[in-house]
Amino acid sequence: MDRKIILLATVGLVPFSQAAVYKCEIDDKVIFSQDPCDAGSEEIDLSNVGSVVSRQDSVPESTLSSLREDIDTYVKAQDIQRKIDELEYDRRQVFKERDKRIRQLQHSRAFASNNLAGAKWEQSLAQEMSAITQAAGSRVTSIDRQIAELKLELKSM
């Protein structure tokens, strides 16, 4: 019981136990102190620090709904742009992977000319390169179509 009374008294007295703050100028520098620096020090009124701002007038509902719509549109546009960027990155990766695999096959092709069955092997490598190029082309076409759809959706916003 005594602890509760002490706690309530302490909490109740805290707002009233503020120290005075003085503003002093020493060597053309402003310093704040709890004790007056000299006769020219000025006490600062801190009674309104931490006070609640008066109630503001609310914004009309039509303005709020308009703002919400604008924010929703912005967020959707950012999401679509992010998807477009990801697809463009995927497109670049398809080309890199295609080029890497073709370089590997071309490197193997150099060994085909030194082999007895080189002609068949070289033909097989050429067919594989063609298949890789076609597969990459169809993936890029699909990605380009998705990008075009997203850009169209972005323009319609």
N, C-alpha and C positions, 0 to 999 in steps of 0.2 A: 504494500500500500504506500509506504513512504517513498519507494523508488518511483512509483507512478507520479506522485506529487512533485518530486524533484525533476523528473523528466518533463512533465508539463510546464513547470515553472521555467526550466531552462529553454525549452522550445518557445515559450511565450515571450521571453525576454530577449531572445536573439535579435529580432528585428530592431529593437530599441538600443542595442549596444553597439552601434556603429562608431568607429573611431573618426575623429575629424581628419580631413585631408587638406594639406596646405600646398599652394602652388607658389614656388619660389623661383627667382631667376638668379643663377650664379654663373658668372662669366658668360653671359648671353645664352645660357642654356636653361631650359625650363625643367625644373625638378619637382617632383611631388613627394611630400614627406608627411609623417604623422605629427611631427613637431614643427612649430614655426621656425623658419630658417633665420629670419631677421624681421625688423619692423615692417618691411615692405611686403611680407608674405601675405597671401590672400587665401582665406578659407573657402573651400569649394563646397557648395551645397549638393549633397548626394541623396537628398530625401526622395527624389523622384526616380532614382536608379532602380531598375527592376520592377517598376510599376507597370501595370497592364495597360496597353494601348486601348483607347476607347473603341467601342464596337464600330466596325466599318459597315457602310451600306453594302448590302449584298448585290451581286451582279445579277441582272435579269436572266431568267431561264433561257430565253432565246439566244442570248450571247453565249451562255454556257454550252448550249447544245451545238451552236456553231463552232465554238472552240473545240469541243469534243470531236466533231466531224472533221475539222481541220487536222487535229492530232491523229485521228484514225487514218485519214488519208496519207498523212506524212509517214506514219509507221508502216502502212501497207506499201507505200512507194519505196521505202528503205528496204523492206523485206524483198520486194521484187528485184530491186537493184542488186541486193546481195546474192539472190539466186542467179541473176544474169552474170555477175562476176564469177560465181562458182562454175557456171557452165562454160564461160570463156576460159577459165583455168583448165577445166577438164578437156576442152578442145585443144589447148596448147599441149597438154599431157599426151593426148592421142597422137599428135604429130611427133612429139619427142620419142614416144615408144615405137611408132612406126619407123622413124628414121634409125633408131638404135637397132631394131631387128633387121632392117635392110642392110645396114652396115655390117652386121654380123654375117649375114648371108653372102654379101659381096666378098667378105674376107674368106669365107669358105669356098667361094667360087674361084678364088685364086689358086686353091689347091686342086680344083677339079681339072684344070688344064694339065696338071702333072700326073694324072691318073689314067689308067687304061680305059676305065669305064667313065672317063671324065665327061664325055658328051651327054650321056644319060643323066649324070649327076648334075651337070650344069643346067640341063633342061628342067630338072626337078627343082633346082634352086630358083630358076627364073619363074616357074609356076608358083612357088611358095612366096616369092616377092610380090607377084601379081595378086595373090590371095591376100597378103598382108595389106597391100595398098588398097584393095577393094574393101576389106573389112574396116580399115581406118576411114576410108571415104564414106562408108555408110554410117559409121558412128558420128563422124563430123556432120554429116547431113542431118542426122537426128538431133544433134546438139544445136545446130544452126536453126532448125525448125522450132525447137523449144525456146531459144533466145528470141526469135522473131515474135513468137506468141507472147512472151513476157514483155517485150518492148511495146507491142501493140496494147497490151493491158496497161502498161505504165503510161502511155500517151492518152489513153481514154480516161485517166483519173483526173 
